[in-house]
Amino acid sequence: MYEEILAYELSEAGIFYSRQKGIPVYYKEIKMDIGFRADLIIEDKVIIEIKSIEALTPVHYKQLITYLKLTNIKLGLLINFNVALIKSGIHRIVNNL
């Protein structure tokens, strides 16, 4: 639901985005479509990974860092909507900045 609403608001604002975009992994020049999917990629500059869970764990941060490295995108937002105040659920992750 949160992804759907964010996608709607991005469309309304005229912001280009991709939704559930596959992220391939290359091994020895072989492309492997192994199921990595970014929730939202905004203007090919920011990856948004959406969660609605009790607590984020290190694996959630690692997931976003992996997506950033594989795509060479520098900035990601890990957003957990299962919090009292949304600002406490937004985590900025950078890739080699």
Secondary structure by P-SEA (a helix, b strand, c coil): caaaaaaaaaaaacccccccbbbbbbcccccccccccccccccccbbbbbbbcccccaaaaaaaaaaaaaacccbbbbcccccccccccbbbbbccc
